[in-house]
Amino acid sequence: MRFSLTLIAALAAATSSVAAQDVAGIVSQIPSCALTCIATAAMGQSCAITDYKCQCEKMSAIQAAATPCVTTKCKPDEAL
């Protein structure tokens, strides 16, 4: 799914000492319909919305929690 790949790229970039604007650019590629789903899933793993290290460490759990929400909230072409 596109949001999953973008999320992975965003988290990898954040933990690779990439400038904040680079992370923001990557995050901006996540469909708006998925943002709340991903944020909720991250907070469910006790990660702050800007704690990219935490999100990277718990990426699998966040992705698993966010996927059902994203597939409900986003159109198929947005969620791929």
PDB file of N, CA, C and O in Angstrom:
ATOM      1  N   MET A   1       0.838  -1.172   0.000  1.00  0.00           N
ATOM      2  CA  MET A   1       0.000   0.000   0.000  1.00  0.00           C
ATOM      3  C   MET A   1       0.885   1.238   0.000  1.00  0.00           C
ATOM      4  O   MET A   1       1.914   1.268   0.674  1.00  0.00           O
ATOM      5  N   ARG A   2       0.492   2.247  -0.747  1.00  0.00           N
ATOM      6  CA  ARG A   2       1.302   3.449  -0.889  1.00  0.00           C
ATOM      7  C   ARG A   2       1.553   4.117   0.460  1.00  0.00           C
ATOM      8  O   ARG A   2       2.676   4.531   0.745  1.00  0.00           O
ATOM      9  N   PHE A   3       0.510   4.226   1.299  1.00  0.00           N
ATOM     10  CA  PHE A   3       0.716   4.900   2.574  1.00  0.00           C
ATOM     11  C   PHE A   3       1.744   4.156   3.411  1.00  0.00           C
ATOM     12  O   PHE A   3       2.501   4.785   4.151  1.00  0.00           O
ATOM     13  N   SER A   4       1.788   2.825   3.312  1.00  0.00           N
ATOM     14  CA  SER A   4       2.752   2.038   4.074  1.00  0.00           C
ATOM     15  C   SER A   4       4.171   2.343   3.630  1.00  0.00           C
ATOM     16  O   SER A   4       5.063   2.527   4.458  1.00  0.00           O
ATOM     17  N   LEU A   5       4.377   2.394   2.326  1.00  0.00           N
ATOM     18  CA  LEU A   5       5.706   2.694   1.809  1.00  0.00           C
ATOM     19  C   LEU A   5       6.123   4.106   2.170  1.00  0.00           C
ATOM     20  O   LEU A   5       7.282   4.344   2.509  1.00  0.00           O
ATOM     21  N   THR A   6       5.195   5.038   2.102  1.00  0.00           N
ATOM     22  CA  THR A   6       5.505   6.416   2.462  1.00  0.00           C
ATOM     23  C   THR A   6       5.807   6.517   3.941  1.00  0.00           C
ATOM     24  O   THR A   6       6.736   7.219   4.340  1.00  0.00           O
ATOM     25  N   LEU A   7       5.033   5.822   4.761  1.00  0.00           N
ATOM     26  CA  LEU A   7       5.269   5.828   6.204  1.00  0.00           C
ATOM     27  C   LEU A   7       6.641   5.252   6.516  1.00  0.00           C
ATOM     28  O   LEU A   7       7.376   5.808   7.332  1.00  0.00           O
ATOM     29  N   ILE A   8       6.988   4.157   5.882  1.00  0.00           N
ATOM     30  CA  ILE A   8       8.302   3.546   6.089  1.00  0.00           C
ATOM     31  C   ILE A   8       9.406   4.516   5.685  1.00  0.00           C
ATOM     32  O   ILE A   8      10.390   4.678   6.407  1.00  0.00           O
ATOM     33  N   ALA A   9       9.242   5.161   4.533  1.00  0.00           N
ATOM     34  CA  ALA A   9      10.246   6.124   4.070  1.00  0.00           C
ATOM     35  C   ALA A   9      10.355   7.301   5.025  1.00  0.00           C
ATOM     36  O   ALA A   9      11.457   7.768   5.315  1.00  0.00           O
ATOM     37  N   ALA A  10       9.230   7.776   5.511  1.00  0.00           N
ATOM     38  CA  ALA A  10       9.245   8.914   6.435  1.00  0.00           C
ATOM     39  C   ALA A  10       9.964   8.553   7.725  1.00  0.00           C
ATOM     40  O   ALA A  10      10.776   9.327   8.231  1.00  0.00           O
ATOM     41  N   LEU A  11       9.665   7.391   8.247  1.00  0.00           N
ATOM     42  CA  LEU A  11      10.293   6.979   9.495  1.00  0.00           C
ATOM     43  C   LEU A  11      11.779   6.707   9.307  1.00  0.00           C
ATOM     44  O   LEU A  11      12.588   7.048  10.169  1.00  0.00           O
ATOM     45  N   ALA A  12      12.139   6.098   8.189  1.00  0.00           N
ATOM     46  CA  ALA A  12      13.555   5.848   7.911  1.00  0.00           C
ATOM     47  C   ALA A  12      14.310   7.156   7.753  1.00  0.00           C
ATOM     48  O   ALA A  12      15.418   7.307   8.268  1.00  0.00           O
ATOM     49  N   ALA A  13      13.719   8.087   7.049  1.00  0.00           N
ATOM     50  CA  ALA A  13      14.363   9.387   6.850  1.00  0.00           C
ATOM     51  C   ALA A  13      14.530  10.117   8.170  1.00  0.00           C
ATOM     52  O   ALA A  13      15.560  10.747   8.411  1.00  0.00           O
ATOM     53  N   ALA A  14      13.537  10.034   9.010  1.00  0.00           N
ATOM     54  CA  ALA A  14      13.589  10.740  10.289  1.00  0.00           C
ATOM     55  C   ALA A  14      14.697  10.201  11.179  1.00  0.00           C
ATOM     56  O   ALA A  14      15.316  10.960  11.923  1.00  0.00           O
ATOM     57  N   THR A  15      14.950   8.918  11.112  1.00  0.00           N
ATOM     58  CA  THR A  15      15.975   8.329  11.960  1.00  0.00           C
ATOM     59  C   THR A  15      17.345   8.380  11.311  1.00  0.00           C
ATOM     60  O   THR A  15      18.326   7.938  11.910  1.00  0.00           O
ATOM     61  N   SER A  16      17.432   8.909  10.106  1.00  0.00           N
ATOM     62  CA  SER A  16      18.703   9.003   9.394  1.00  0.00           C
ATOM     63  C   SER A  16      19.259  10.413   9.403  1.00  0.00           C
ATOM     64  O   SER A  16      20.045  10.772   8.526  1.00  0.00           O
ATOM     65  N   SER A  17      18.866  11.219  10.379  1.00  0.00           N
ATOM     66  CA  SER A  17      19.343  12.595  10.522  1.00  0.00           C
ATOM     67  C   SER A  17      19.042  13.452   9.302  1.00  0.00           C
ATOM     68  O   SER A  17      19.846  14.309   8.935  1.00  0.00           O
ATOM     69  N   VAL A  18      17.917  13.238   8.683  1.00  0.00           N
ATOM     70  CA  VAL A  18      17.492  14.056   7.559  1.00  0.00           C
ATOM     71  C   VAL A  18      16.893  15.332   8.124  1.00  0.00           C
ATOM     72  O   VAL A  18      16.252  15.309   9.175  1.00  0.00           O
ATOM     73  N   ALA A  19      17.098  16.442   7.434  1.00  0.00           N
ATOM     74  CA  ALA A  19      16.566  17.726   7.891  1.00  0.00           C
ATOM     75  C   ALA A  19      15.060  17.656   8.038  1.00  0.00           C
ATOM     76  O   ALA A  19      14.395  16.890   7.340  1.00  0.00           O
ATOM     77  N   ALA A  20      14.518  18.460   8.953  1.00  0.00           N
ATOM     78  CA  ALA A  20      13.082  18.442   9.237  1.00  0.00           C
ATOM     79  C   ALA A  20      12.255  18.694   7.993  1.00  0.00           C
ATOM     80  O   ALA A  20      11.203  18.079   7.821  1.00  0.00           O
ATOM     81  N   GLN A  21      12.707  19.588   7.115  1.00  0.00           N
ATOM     82  CA  GLN A  21      11.920  19.854   5.917  1.00  0.00           C
ATOM     83  C   GLN A  21      11.878  18.642   4.989  1.00  0.00           C
ATOM     84  O   GLN A  21      10.909  18.470   4.250  1.00  0.00           O
ATOM     85  N   ASP A  22      12.917  17.795   5.015  1.00  0.00           N
ATOM     86  CA  ASP A  22      12.900  16.578   4.215  1.00  0.00           C
ATOM     87  C   ASP A  22      11.856  15.600   4.751  1.00  0.00           C
ATOM     88  O   ASP A  22      11.121  14.985   3.979  1.00  0.00           O
ATOM     89  N   VAL A  23      11.794  15.458   6.076  1.00  0.00           N
ATOM     90  CA  VAL A  23      10.788  14.594   6.689  1.00  0.00           C
ATOM     91  C   VAL A  23       9.402  15.138   6.374  1.00  0.00           C
ATOM     92  O   VAL A  23       8.495  14.382   6.026  1.00  0.00           O
ATOM     93  N   ALA A  24       9.243  16.450   6.499  1.00  0.00           N
ATOM     94  CA  ALA A  24       7.945  17.063   6.197  1.00  0.00           C
ATOM     95  C   ALA A  24       7.554  16.805   4.753  1.00  0.00           C
ATOM     96  O   ALA A  24       6.380  16.575   4.463  1.00  0.00           O
ATOM     97  N   GLY A  25       8.509  16.840   3.852  1.00  0.00           N
ATOM     98  CA  GLY A  25       8.227  16.571   2.444  1.00  0.00           C
ATOM     99  C   GLY A  25       7.770  15.141   2.218  1.00  0.00           C
ATOM    100  O   GLY A  25       6.863  14.884   1.427  1.00  0.00           O
ATOM    101  N   ILE A  26       8.405  14.218   2.916  1.00  0.00           N
ATOM    102  CA  ILE A  26       8.019  12.809   2.792  1.00  0.00           C
ATOM    103  C   ILE A  26       6.646  12.591   3.409  1.00  0.00           C
ATOM    104  O   ILE A  26       5.793  11.927   2.820  1.00  0.00           O
ATOM    105  N   VAL A  27       6.432  13.150   4.593  1.00  0.00           N
ATOM    106  CA  VAL A  27       5.143  12.999   5.268  1.00  0.00           C
ATOM    107  C   VAL A  27       4.029  13.616   4.433  1.00  0.00           C
ATOM    108  O   VAL A  27       2.900  13.125   4.445  1.00  0.00           O
ATOM    109  N   SER A  28       4.338  14.686   3.711  1.00  0.00           N
ATOM    110  CA  SER A  28       3.315  15.333   2.881  1.00  0.00           C
ATOM    111  C   SER A  28       2.827  14.422   1.759  1.00  0.00           C
ATOM    112  O   SER A  28       1.791  14.695   1.153  1.00  0.00           O
ATOM    113  N   GLN A  29       3.550  13.352   1.476  1.00  0.00           N
ATOM    114  CA  GLN A  29       3.139  12.401   0.444  1.00  0.00           C
ATOM    115  C   GLN A  29       2.094  11.403   0.954  1.00  0.00           C
ATOM    116  O   GLN A  29       1.479  10.687   0.164  1.00  0.00           O
ATOM    117  N   ILE A  30       1.898  11.360   2.253  1.00  0.00           N
ATOM    118  CA  ILE A  30       0.884  10.469   2.818  1.00  0.00           C
ATOM    119  C   ILE A  30      -0.479  11.075   2.510  1.00  0.00           C
ATOM    120  O   ILE A  30      -0.703  12.254   2.784  1.00  0.00           O
ATOM    121  N   PRO A  31      -1.391  10.294   1.947  1.00  0.00           N
ATOM    122  CA  PRO A  31      -2.724  10.831   1.642  1.00  0.00           C
ATOM    123  C   PRO A  31      -3.386  11.394   2.900  1.00  0.00           C
ATOM    124  O   PRO A  31      -3.295  10.799   3.974  1.00  0.00           O
ATOM    125  N   SER A  32      -4.043  12.529   2.763  1.00  0.00           N
ATOM    126  CA  SER A  32      -4.671  13.173   3.919  1.00  0.00           C
ATOM    127  C   SER A  32      -5.691  12.263   4.592  1.00  0.00           C
ATOM    128  O   SER A  32      -5.901  12.356   5.801  1.00  0.00           O
ATOM    129  N   CYS A  33      -6.320  11.390   3.826  1.00  0.00           N
ATOM    130  CA  CYS A  33      -7.301  10.471   4.404  1.00  0.00           C
ATOM    131  C   CYS A  33      -6.656   9.490   5.388  1.00  0.00           C
ATOM    132  O   CYS A  33      -7.348   8.922   6.233  1.00  0.00           O
ATOM    133  N   ALA A  34      -5.343   9.287   5.287  1.00  0.00           N
ATOM    134  CA  ALA A  34      -4.646   8.321   6.136  1.00  0.00           C
ATOM    135  C   ALA A  34      -3.993   8.945   7.359  1.00  0.00           C
ATOM    136  O   ALA A  34      -3.607   8.228   8.282  1.00  0.00           O
ATOM    137  N   LEU A  35      -3.863  10.257   7.383  1.00  0.00           N
ATOM    138  CA  LEU A  35      -3.104  10.913   8.452  1.00  0.00           C
ATOM    139  C   LEU A  35      -3.655  10.636   9.845  1.00  0.00           C
ATOM    140  O   LEU A  35      -2.898  10.295  10.754  1.00  0.00           O
ATOM    141  N   THR A  36      -4.956  10.777  10.018  1.00  0.00           N
ATOM    142  CA  THR A  36      -5.545  10.532  11.335  1.00  0.00           C
ATOM    143  C   THR A  36      -5.372   9.075  11.737  1.00  0.00           C
ATOM    144  O   THR A  36      -5.103   8.775  12.900  1.00  0.00           O
ATOM    145  N   CYS A  37      -5.523   8.181  10.788  1.00  0.00           N
ATOM    146  CA  CYS A  37      -5.355   6.749  11.069  1.00  0.00           C
ATOM    147  C   CYS A  37      -3.947   6.457  11.578  1.00  0.00           C
ATOM    148  O   CYS A  37      -3.768   5.747  12.568  1.00  0.00           O
ATOM    149  N   ILE A  38      -2.960   7.008  10.894  1.00  0.00           N
ATOM    150  CA  ILE A  38      -1.569   6.765  11.259  1.00  0.00           C
ATOM    151  C   ILE A  38      -1.242   7.431  12.591  1.00  0.00           C
ATOM    152  O   ILE A  38      -0.570   6.838  13.435  1.00  0.00           O
ATOM    153  N   ALA A  39      -1.711   8.654  12.780  1.00  0.00           N
ATOM    154  CA  ALA A  39      -1.457   9.361  14.042  1.00  0.00           C
ATOM    155  C   ALA A  39      -2.077   8.612  15.216  1.00  0.00           C
ATOM    156  O   ALA A  39      -1.449   8.469  16.266  1.00  0.00           O
ATOM    157  N   THR A  40      -3.296   8.137  15.043  1.00  0.00           N
ATOM    158  CA  THR A  40      -3.974   7.388  16.102  1.00  0.00           C
ATOM    159  C   THR A  40      -3.230   6.094  16.403  1.00  0.00           C
ATOM    160  O   THR A  40      -3.061   5.724  17.565  1.00  0.00           O
ATOM    161  N   ALA A  41      -2.787   5.410  15.355  1.00  0.00           N
ATOM    162  CA  ALA A  41      -2.041   4.166  15.544  1.00  0.00           C
ATOM    163  C   ALA A  41      -0.717   4.426  16.257  1.00  0.00           C
ATOM    164  O   ALA A  41      -0.312   3.643  17.117  1.00  0.00           O
ATOM    165  N   ALA A  42      -0.045   5.511  15.909  1.00  0.00           N
ATOM    166  CA  ALA A  42       1.224   5.860  16.561  1.00  0.00           C
ATOM    167  C   ALA A  42       0.999   6.171  18.034  1.00  0.00           C
ATOM    168  O   ALA A  42       1.744   5.702  18.895  1.00  0.00           O
ATOM    169  N   MET A  43      -0.024   6.959  18.321  1.00  0.00           N
ATOM    170  CA  MET A  43      -0.321   7.291  19.715  1.00  0.00           C
ATOM    171  C   MET A  43      -0.732   6.049  20.496  1.00  0.00           C
ATOM    172  O   MET A  43      -0.472   5.953  21.696  1.00  0.00           O
ATOM    173  N   GLY A  44      -1.372   5.099  19.820  1.00  0.00           N
ATOM    174  CA  GLY A  44      -1.739   3.840  20.457  1.00  0.00           C
ATOM    175  C   GLY A  44      -0.527   3.012  20.862  1.00  0.00           C
ATOM    176  O   GLY A  44      -0.622   2.130  21.716  1.00  0.00           O
ATOM    177  N   GLN A  45       0.608   3.303  20.244  1.00  0.00           N
ATOM    178  CA  GLN A  45       1.867   2.639  20.591  1.00  0.00           C
ATOM    179  C   GLN A  45       2.716   3.513  21.516  1.00  0.00           C
ATOM    180  O   GLN A  45       3.905   3.258  21.707  1.00  0.00           O
ATOM    181  N   SER A  46       2.089   4.547  22.087  1.00  0.00           N
ATOM    182  CA  SER A  46       2.740   5.500  23.002  1.00  0.00           C
ATOM    183  C   SER A  46       3.830   6.323  22.331  1.00  0.00           C
ATOM    184  O   SER A  46       4.799   6.722  22.977  1.00  0.00           O
ATOM    185  N   CYS A  47       3.673   6.578  21.031  1.00  0.00           N
ATOM    186  CA  CYS A  47       4.609   7.422  20.294  1.00  0.00           C
ATOM    187  C   CYS A  47       3.967   8.786  20.063  1.00  0.00           C
ATOM    188  O   CYS A  47       2.839   8.869  19.578  1.00  0.00           O
ATOM    189  N   ALA A  48       4.676   9.842  20.407  1.00  0.00           N
ATOM    190  CA  ALA A  48       4.194  11.184  20.094  1.00  0.00           C
ATOM    191  C   ALA A  48       4.200  11.354  18.578  1.00  0.00           C
ATOM    192  O   ALA A  48       4.950  10.680  17.873  1.00  0.00           O
ATOM    193  N   ILE A  49       3.369  12.247  18.090  1.00  0.00           N
ATOM    194  CA  ILE A  49       3.223  12.425  16.650  1.00  0.00           C
ATOM    195  C   ILE A  49       4.536  12.846  15.986  1.00  0.00           C
ATOM    196  O   ILE A  49       4.741  12.569  14.804  1.00  0.00           O
ATOM    197  N   THR A  50       5.419  13.504  16.719  1.00  0.00           N
ATOM    198  CA  THR A  50       6.707  13.922  16.158  1.00  0.00           C
ATOM    199  C   THR A  50       7.874  13.071  16.648  1.00  0.00           C
ATOM    200  O   THR A  50       9.029  13.394  16.373  1.00  0.00           O
ATOM    201  N   ASP A  51       7.591  11.998  17.363  1.00  0.00           N
ATOM    202  CA  ASP A  51       8.651  11.110  17.854  1.00  0.00           C
ATOM    203  C   ASP A  51       8.911  10.033  16.808  1.00  0.00           C
ATOM    204  O   ASP A  51       8.434   8.903  16.919  1.00  0.00           O
ATOM    205  N   TYR A  52       9.681  10.412  15.789  1.00  0.00           N
ATOM    206  CA  TYR A  52       9.923   9.515  14.662  1.00  0.00           C
ATOM    207  C   TYR A  52      10.756   8.303  15.057  1.00  0.00           C
ATOM    208  O   TYR A  52      10.614   7.238  14.456  1.00  0.00           O
ATOM    209  N   LYS A  53      11.614   8.446  16.050  1.00  0.00           N
ATOM    210  CA  LYS A  53      12.402   7.300  16.507  1.00  0.00           C
ATOM    211  C   LYS A  53      11.480   6.229  17.077  1.00  0.00           C
ATOM    212  O   LYS A  53      11.604   5.049  16.747  1.00  0.00           O
ATOM    213  N   CYS A  54      10.558   6.648  17.931  1.00  0.00           N
ATOM    214  CA  CYS A  54       9.587   5.717  18.510  1.00  0.00           C
ATOM    215  C   CYS A  54       8.754   5.071  17.409  1.00  0.00           C
ATOM    216  O   CYS A  54       8.530   3.861  17.411  1.00  0.00           O
ATOM    217  N   GLN A  55       8.300   5.896  16.473  1.00  0.00           N
ATOM    218  CA  GLN A  55       7.470   5.386  15.387  1.00  0.00           C
ATOM    219  C   GLN A  55       8.233   4.384  14.529  1.00  0.00           C
ATOM    220  O   GLN A  55       7.663   3.394  14.072  1.00  0.00           O
ATOM    221  N   CYS A  56       9.519   4.639  14.312  1.00  0.00           N
ATOM    222  CA  CYS A  56      10.324   3.712  13.522  1.00  0.00           C
ATOM    223  C   CYS A  56      10.486   2.384  14.260  1.00  0.00           C
ATOM    224  O   CYS A  56      10.372   1.314  13.664  1.00  0.00           O
ATOM    225  N   GLU A  57      10.752   2.467  15.553  1.00  0.00           N
ATOM    226  CA  GLU A  57      10.931   1.261  16.357  1.00  0.00           C
ATOM    227  C   GLU A  57       9.657   0.422  16.426  1.00  0.00           C
ATOM    228  O   GLU A  57       9.721  -0.800  16.556  1.00  0.00           O
ATOM    229  N   LYS A  58       8.507   1.075  16.338  1.00  0.00           N
ATOM    230  CA  LYS A  58       7.228   0.372  16.459  1.00  0.00           C
ATOM    231  C   LYS A  58       6.455   0.369  15.141  1.00  0.00           C
ATOM    232  O   LYS A  58       5.230   0.255  15.129  1.00  0.00           O
ATOM    233  N   MET A  59       7.187   0.496  14.029  1.00  0.00           N
ATOM    234  CA  MET A  59       6.583   0.640  12.717  1.00  0.00           C
ATOM    235  C   MET A  59       5.621  -0.497  12.365  1.00  0.00           C
ATOM    236  O   MET A  59       4.534  -0.241  11.846  1.00  0.00           O
ATOM    237  N   SER A  60       5.998  -1.729  12.635  1.00  0.00           N
ATOM    238  CA  SER A  60       5.130  -2.859  12.280  1.00  0.00           C
ATOM    239  C   SER A  60       3.794  -2.792  13.008  1.00  0.00           C
ATOM    240  O   SER A  60       2.743  -3.018  12.409  1.00  0.00           O
ATOM    241  N   ALA A  61       3.834  -2.485  14.285  1.00  0.00           N
ATOM    242  CA  ALA A  61       2.598  -2.394  15.067  1.00  0.00           C
ATOM    243  C   ALA A  61       1.750  -1.214  14.615  1.00  0.00           C
ATOM    244  O   ALA A  61       0.526  -1.319  14.535  1.00  0.00           O
ATOM    245  N   ILE A  62       2.399  -0.090  14.319  1.00  0.00           N
ATOM    246  CA  ILE A  62       1.666   1.090  13.849  1.00  0.00           C
ATOM    247  C   ILE A  62       1.018   0.798  12.507  1.00  0.00           C
ATOM    248  O   ILE A  62      -0.148   1.127  12.291  1.00  0.00           O
ATOM    249  N   GLN A  63       1.763   0.187  11.613  1.00  0.00           N
ATOM    250  CA  GLN A  63       1.226  -0.151  10.295  1.00  0.00           C
ATOM    251  C   GLN A  63       0.049  -1.114  10.419  1.00  0.00           C
ATOM    252  O   GLN A  63      -0.974  -0.937   9.757  1.00  0.00           O
ATOM    253  N   ALA A  64       0.191  -2.131  11.265  1.00  0.00           N
ATOM    254  CA  ALA A  64      -0.891  -3.102  11.449  1.00  0.00           C
ATOM    255  C   ALA A  64      -2.141  -2.437  12.016  1.00  0.00           C
ATOM    256  O   ALA A  64      -3.259  -2.761  11.614  1.00  0.00           O
ATOM    257  N   ALA A  65      -1.948  -1.509  12.949  1.00  0.00           N
ATOM    258  CA  ALA A  65      -3.094  -0.826  13.551  1.00  0.00           C
ATOM    259  C   ALA A  65      -3.729   0.170  12.591  1.00  0.00           C
ATOM    260  O   ALA A  65      -4.948   0.345  12.604  1.00  0.00           O
ATOM    261  N   ALA A  66      -2.930   0.822  11.762  1.00  0.00           N
ATOM    262  CA  ALA A  66      -3.441   1.855  10.858  1.00  0.00           C
ATOM    263  C   ALA A  66      -4.108   1.289   9.609  1.00  0.00           C
ATOM    264  O   ALA A  66      -5.010   1.921   9.058  1.00  0.00           O
ATOM    265  N   THR A  67      -3.689   0.129   9.158  1.00  0.00           N
ATOM    266  CA  THR A  67      -4.169  -0.408   7.880  1.00  0.00           C
ATOM    267  C   THR A  67      -5.686  -0.545   7.795  1.00  0.00           C
ATOM    268  O   THR A  67      -6.259  -0.094   6.803  1.00  0.00           O
ATOM    269  N   PRO A  68      -6.372  -1.138   8.773  1.00  0.00           N
ATOM    270  CA  PRO A  68      -7.837  -1.240   8.650  1.00  0.00           C
ATOM    271  C   PRO A  68      -8.514   0.126   8.548  1.00  0.00           C
ATOM    272  O   PRO A  68      -9.473   0.296   7.795  1.00  0.00           O
ATOM    273  N   CYS A  69      -8.020   1.083   9.299  1.00  0.00           N
ATOM    274  CA  CYS A  69      -8.577   2.438   9.261  1.00  0.00           C
ATOM    275  C   CYS A  69      -8.347   3.069   7.892  1.00  0.00           C
ATOM    276  O   CYS A  69      -9.258   3.664   7.316  1.00  0.00           O
ATOM    277  N   VAL A  70      -7.133   2.938   7.377  1.00  0.00           N
ATOM    278  CA  VAL A  70      -6.806   3.542   6.078  1.00  0.00           C
ATOM    279  C   VAL A  70      -7.663   2.938   4.972  1.00  0.00           C
ATOM    280  O   VAL A  70      -8.152   3.658   4.101  1.00  0.00           O
ATOM    281  N   THR A  71      -7.846   1.633   5.001  1.00  0.00           N
ATOM    282  CA  THR A  71      -8.646   1.011   3.946  1.00  0.00           C
ATOM    283  C   THR A  71     -10.113   1.416   4.032  1.00  0.00           C
ATOM    284  O   THR A  71     -10.837   1.344   3.040  1.00  0.00           O
ATOM    285  N   THR A  72     -10.552   1.841   5.215  1.00  0.00           N
ATOM    286  CA  THR A  72     -11.917   2.337   5.385  1.00  0.00           C
ATOM    287  C   THR A  72     -12.036   3.804   4.995  1.00  0.00           C
ATOM    288  O   THR A  72     -13.009   4.197   4.351  1.00  0.00           O
ATOM    289  N   LYS A  73     -11.060   4.612   5.378  1.00  0.00           N
ATOM    290  CA  LYS A  73     -11.127   6.064   5.191  1.00  0.00           C
ATOM    291  C   LYS A  73     -10.676   6.534   3.807  1.00  0.00           C
ATOM    292  O   LYS A  73     -11.092   7.602   3.357  1.00  0.00           O
ATOM    293  N   CYS A  74      -9.843   5.762   3.135  1.00  0.00           N
ATOM    294  CA  CYS A  74      -9.269   6.188   1.855  1.00  0.00           C
ATOM    295  C   CYS A  74      -9.873   5.419   0.687  1.00  0.00           C
ATOM    296  O   CYS A  74     -10.305   4.275   0.832  1.00  0.00           O
ATOM    297  N   LYS A  75      -9.895   6.061  -0.458  1.00  0.00           N
ATOM    298  CA  LYS A  75     -10.299   5.385  -1.688  1.00  0.00           C
ATOM    299  C   LYS A  75      -9.212   4.374  -2.035  1.00  0.00           C
ATOM    300  O   LYS A  75      -8.060   4.555  -1.641  1.00  0.00           O
ATOM    301  N   PRO A  76      -9.556   3.313  -2.767  1.00  0.00           N
ATOM    302  CA  PRO A  76      -8.556   2.290  -3.084  1.00  0.00           C
ATOM    303  C   PRO A  76      -7.287   2.848  -3.739  1.00  0.00           C
ATOM    304  O   PRO A  76      -6.185   2.411  -3.408  1.00  0.00           O
ATOM    305  N   ASP A  77      -7.425   3.797  -4.656  1.00  0.00           N
ATOM    306  CA  ASP A  77      -6.230   4.323  -5.318  1.00  0.00           C
ATOM    307  C   ASP A  77      -5.373   5.165  -4.376  1.00  0.00           C
ATOM    308  O   ASP A  77      -4.179   5.330  -4.625  1.00  0.00           O
ATOM    309  N   GLU A  78      -5.948   5.698  -3.307  1.00  0.00           N
ATOM    310  CA  GLU A  78      -5.177   6.453  -2.324  1.00  0.00           C
ATOM    311  C   GLU A  78      -4.461   5.519  -1.360  1.00  0.00           C
ATOM    312  O   GLU A  78      -3.369   5.831  -0.886  1.00  0.00           O
ATOM    313  N   ALA A  79      -5.063   4.387  -1.070  1.00  0.00           N
ATOM    314  CA  ALA A  79      -4.525   3.459  -0.081  1.00  0.00           C
ATOM    315  C   ALA A  79      -3.489   2.506  -0.665  1.00  0.00           C
ATOM    316  O   ALA A  79      -2.810   1.812   0.092  1.00  0.00           O
ATOM    317  N   LEU A  80      -3.352   2.453  -1.956  1.00  0.00           N
ATOM    318  CA  LEU A  80      -2.394   1.527  -2.573  1.00  0.00           C
ATOM    319  C   LEU A  80      -1.001   2.071  -2.557  1.00  0.00           C
ATOM    320  O   LEU A  80      -0.077   1.415  -3.037  1.00  0.00           O
TER     321      LEU A  80
END
